[in-house]
Amino acid sequence: MSETAFCYHCRQHHPKTEMRQIETKAGKRWRCIRSIEATRQGQAAREAYGRQVSEMNKSEAQSRARLAKPIVV
């Protein structure tokens, strides 16, 4: 069995030691402790964490798009 799990909140793989299973409407899902702690803080901290995760996702998507573009000679 894999030693990592996918965090549905920040959409990254983390070691299972850094994860917790959360009960949602759709069933049990893995969520990283970092994202759980971020939601327990104030609104400003939650928004800062959300912006950080969004920026990571955006840069990853841009990187994938650059790799997927065909090279025109």
C-alpha positions as CSV (number, residue, x, y, z in Angstrom):
1,M,0.0,0.0,0.0
2,S,1.2,3.5,-0.8
3,E,2.7,5.6,2.0
4,T,1.3,8.8,0.6
5,A,-2.3,10.0,0.2
6,F,-3.9,12.7,-2.0
7,C,-5.2,15.7,-0.1
8,Y,-8.5,16.8,-1.6
9,H,-8.1,20.3,-0.2
10,C,-4.7,21.3,-1.5
11,R,-4.6,18.7,-4.3
12,Q,-1.1,17.3,-3.5
13,H,0.3,14.0,-2.3
14,H,1.6,14.0,1.3
15,P,3.0,11.2,3.5
16,K,0.1,9.5,5.4
17,T,1.7,10.6,8.7
18,E,0.9,14.2,7.7
19,M,-2.7,13.3,6.8
20,R,-6.1,12.7,8.5
21,Q,-9.2,11.1,7.2
22,I,-12.2,13.5,7.2
23,E,-15.8,12.4,6.9
24,T,-17.6,14.4,4.1
25,K,-20.9,14.1,2.4
26,A,-19.3,12.1,-0.3
27,G,-17.6,9.8,2.2
28,K,-14.2,9.6,3.8
29,R,-11.4,11.7,2.3
30,W,-7.8,12.4,3.1
31,R,-6.8,15.9,4.2
32,C,-3.4,17.2,5.2
33,I,-2.9,18.5,8.8
34,R,-1.5,21.8,7.4
35,S,-4.8,22.5,5.6
36,I,-6.8,21.5,8.7
37,E,-4.8,23.8,10.9
38,A,-5.1,26.7,8.4
39,T,-8.9,26.5,8.5
40,R,-8.8,26.7,12.3
41,Q,-7.1,30.1,12.2
42,G,-8.7,33.4,11.4
43,Q,-10.1,34.4,8.1
44,A,-7.0,36.3,7.0
45,A,-4.9,33.2,7.5
46,R,-7.4,31.0,5.6
47,E,-7.3,33.4,2.7
48,A,-3.5,33.6,2.7
49,Y,-3.3,29.8,2.7
50,G,-5.9,29.6,-0.1
51,R,-3.9,32.1,-2.2
52,Q,-0.7,30.1,-1.6
53,V,-2.4,26.9,-2.7
54,S,-4.0,28.6,-5.8
55,E,-0.6,30.0,-6.8
56,M,1.0,26.5,-6.5
57,N,-1.8,25.0,-8.6
58,K,-1.6,27.8,-11.2
59,S,2.2,27.4,-11.6
60,E,1.9,23.6,-11.9
61,A,-0.8,24.0,-14.6
62,Q,1.3,26.5,-16.5
63,S,4.3,24.2,-16.4
64,R,2.2,21.3,-17.7
65,A,0.8,23.5,-20.5
66,R,4.4,24.5,-21.6
67,L,5.4,20.8,-21.7
68,A,2.3,19.9,-23.7
69,K,2.8,22.5,-26.4
70,P,4.3,21.0,-29.6
71,I,7.6,22.5,-30.7
72,V,7.2,24.3,-34.0
73,V,10.4,24.5,-36.1
